[in-house]
Amino acid sequence: MLLRYSFDTWSEKQYVKELKELRSLGMDGICFPMIKREIRIRRGATRFDYYPLSRMIEMARDFYLKTGLIVESFHSAELSLLENFSPPVGANGIGYIREENYAPVCPNDPMGIMRYHRILQKLANIESPDYVYFENLRFPYYWLKEELDIQNQVPPFCYCPFCTAEFSSVMGEIVTSIDQIIDMLPEWLEWRTAAIMDHLLDARDTLPSTTRIIVSLPPLLPIDVPFTTGQLPMAIIEEDCHISPKLHHLSKGKSELWVEDMLDQYQIDIKASKIIPSFETSNLNELTNFARWEDIFPEIIVTNRTNLSRS
């Protein structure tokens, strides 16, 4: 069981204290963001302030704990504030407005791609973590505010200039309207999923073979994930990576029975050994309930909605 952790402030002394508490709780590891903050440095660029990642990985191993680095792939509040940033465009033809906790970047945006590769370069030059957990390695979909039942909706695609221009070049004709895209839906979906897989393969080729790659999925039925996000769960696991459906029943008001049903749906087509589910917990009793899945899946990830050690 891995605890997903975020630091209000970071100090080596406090980090050691947290590691000791994780051991006392019987946890097996810790996942934490690799970027402390992203800073705008000029009109068209940002820089990263990283945590002392290699040192933190070594310290966790001193306590026999595994480590996972969380990568915010195509999501950046700072990038979205740059003057020359082009936001993703929804089906209504309007650019995505940055939300309090959601600032999507189109995976076809050159600025976003450059940012993503800078992160991969950093990963290639630090102590190898046990896991790298990719958040938002997909097209925009703010699932925390959207209904999870996406049937009979206008496809929640990105229709930005980068997407339509790239798709047009693939199709050999100019594609600009949503109606055109709907008429070419099989080709559009194939192109979108290929774009995401290219980014995943870049990560796989960059990271050492000893580091396991985990790709976060929104809490959708497996059949709806490619349509909504451009992610292909089966293709991801075929590249020897893992998928992590975010079954945050607290965030969406879902019961544990709903969580169990979703996990059953995933296991119909996908081996349990390739699924690392993610749960949100608020107390130790819930943590104990989720721990029963440790014998089914290789790992489970729990997010500390509150400080579990003091609940």
N, C-alpha and C positions, 0 to 999 in steps of 0.2 A: 504494500500500500504506500503510495507516494502522496505527500501533502503538497498542494500547490500554495505557494506563499508569496506575499508581496510585502515589501518593506516600506514602512512609513519613513523611517530613517535607518541608515545602515551603519553599524559599527562592528568591528571584529568581536568585541566583547559581547554585544547583544546577539550576534550571529552564533557564537559558541553556546550561549544560553539556550537559544532556540534549538540547536542541534541536540543538546542534552535532553530537552523536553520531548523532542521527537522520539528519541530512543526510549524514554520512559513511557511514551504512549504506545510503543510497539510498532512504530512506523518504520518503513524500509528505506525511505528516501525523501528528498525534497526537490520540488520544481520551483524555479524562481525566474523572473525576467532577466534577460542578459543586459538590457539597456536601462541604465538609471534614469536618464532623461535624454531627450532629443532637443537640440538647440538650433534655432535659426541663426545663421551666421551672415547671410547676405540675401539679396532678393531671390535668388534661385537655388539656394543650397541650405542644407542643415548638416550638423555634425552630431556624433553620438558621444555621450558620456557613459561609459560602461562601468558596471560593477567590477571588482577585482576577481574576475571569473576563475582563472586558474587557481588562485589562492583559495577561493571558496570551495572549489571542487576538491582540492587536497584536504581541506579542513573537514569536509563532510566524510571523506573516506577514512579519516582518522577515527571517526565515530562509527565506521562500518555502515555508512549510509550512501545510497546511490544519489546521483544528481541529474536533474533535467533542466535544460535551459529553454526558456519560453521565448520564442521569436514572434514578434508582431510583424507578419509578412507584409500584406498589402493593407495596411492600416496605420495612419500617422496623423495625429492632430497637428503637429508642427508643419508637416509637408502641406497639409490642406490650407494653411494660412499664408503660404507663399503667394506673392502677387501673380506669378506665372503658372500657378498650379491649375490644372484642368480637372474639375471633379467628375466622377462618374455621372452618367445621365440615366435617369429612370424612364419608364415607359411613358410618362407624361411629358417627356421632353425637357424636364427641369433637372438641373444639376443637384446632386445630393448635397443637402445642407448639413454641415458638421453638427452632430449631436453632442451632448455632454460626454458620453462615453463611446461614441462611435464616429470615426472619421475615415471612411473607406477610401481606398486608392484602387483604381482600375489596374488589374494585372497586365494590361496592354499599354499602360501609361509609361513612356520612357523614363520619366522621373522616378516613378515607383519601382521600375525594373532596376534602375541604377542603385536606388536605395537598398533594394533586396540583395543585390550582389555585393554591396559593401558589407552587409551583415554576414553573408556567406564567407567573405574573405576573412572577417574577424574570427569566425568559427574555425576556419582552417588553421589559425595561428595561435590557438589556446590549448590548454590541457584538455584532452578528449573527455567530454561528459558521457555519462551512461545513456542519456536520452537528449534529443532535441525535439521540442514540442512546437510545431508550427501552428500558430493561430492565424486565421484569416488568409490562409493560402487558398484563396477562392475569389470568386466574383462577389460584389457587395450583396449582402443580405442581412439586414438588422433584425435577427430573429427574436431578440428580446422585446421588440415592439410589434413585430408582425405576428399574424396568426400562423400557427404551425400547419393548419390544414390549408394547403395552397391550391386545392382543386378549384376549377372554374375561375381562376384569376388571370389577369393579364400577366404574361410571363415576367417575373422580376429580374429581367436581364439588365445589363449595362449597354446603353445605346450611344456611348460617347464617340467623338470623332475618331479616336484611336481604334476602337472596336470596328466601327463601320468601314473605316479605310482598310484595315487589315483584312477583314472578311471580304471586302470588295476585290482585293488583290488576289485572294485565294479563289474566288468564284469567277474572276475574269470579267466582271461587270460591276457597274456602280450600284451599290446598295445603300440607300439612305433612310428609307421609311420602315416603320414597324411592320406595316402590312407586307412589304417585300420579305422581311425576315421571317414572318410567320409562314409565308408560302414556302420558304426554304428551311423550315425548322430542323429537319434531320441533319442537313449540312451545317447549320448554325450550331447545333448542339455538339456535333463532332468537332468543329473548330474550337469551340469554347473549352471542351474537356482536354483537347490536345494542348491548348495554351497553358492550362494549369499543370498538366503532366510534365511539360517542358521545364517549368519552374521546379517541380519536385525532383526531376532527374538532375537538374543542376545541383540541388542540395545533396542528393545521394552521391554524386560524383565528387563533391567537395569534402564531405565528412568521412572520417575513417570508418572502416567496416565494423569496428567495435562499438560505434555509437548507433543506437537504434533511433530511427526516425518515426515520430508520431505526428499524424496529421489530424487536427481538430475538425470535427464535423458539427454543424448545427443539429439540434434535436429534431430531425425530420426522419420519416420513414426512409429506408434505404432506396426505394424506388424514386423518391422525390429529390434526393440529394443531387444527382447529376443535372437535372432540369433546373434546379434553383441556383446552384452554386458553381457548376462547372466541374465539380469533383466527381471522380469515378471511384467509388470505394473498392471495387474489384481490381481495377487497374493499379490502385495504390498498393494493395497487399501483394499483387503479382510482382511488384518491384521490391519485395521483401521489407516493406514498411508497414506500420501499424496505423489503424484508424482509431479515433477517440471521439465517439458521439458524446456530446455535452448534454447529459441527462439531468439538467438542473431543475428538479421538480419544485424547488422553492421559488426560483425566479419566475416560473410560468404557472405556478399554482397546481402542479401535477402531483398526483399521489404516487406512492411507491409501486402500486399495482400498474400504473401507467409506465413507470420505469421498467418494470419486469417485462411488460408486453413489448416495449421497444427493443429490449435486449433479445427477446425471443425472435423478433422479426429479423434482427441483424444476424442471428445465428442460423437462420434458414439457409442463407447463401454463403456466409462467411465463417471461416473457422474461428472458434473462440480464441485460439492462440494468436490471432491477428487483431483482436479487439481489446482496446484498453479504455474502458468506459470512464467517464468523468462525472463526478457527482458534487453537488453543493450540500454542505452540512452546516448545521448550526449548533449542534451539541454532541456530546460523546455517545449518547444513545443511538443517534442516527449513524454515527461513525461505526458503531458496533454492528448495526443492521447491514450496512453496506459491506462490512468486512466478510460477510458470508459468501461474497462472490470471489474472494481471493483464490478459492480452489478451482474456479471455473476459467478465469481469465488470467493472463500472465501477470498483469498488474492492474490496479485500479488507482485512479487519481481523485483525491477529494480536495475541494476548495474550502478553506477556512473562512466561512462567513463571519464567525467570531473567533476569538482565540480559544481553540478547543481545550488547551491545557488548563484553562481557568473556568470552563463552562460548568 
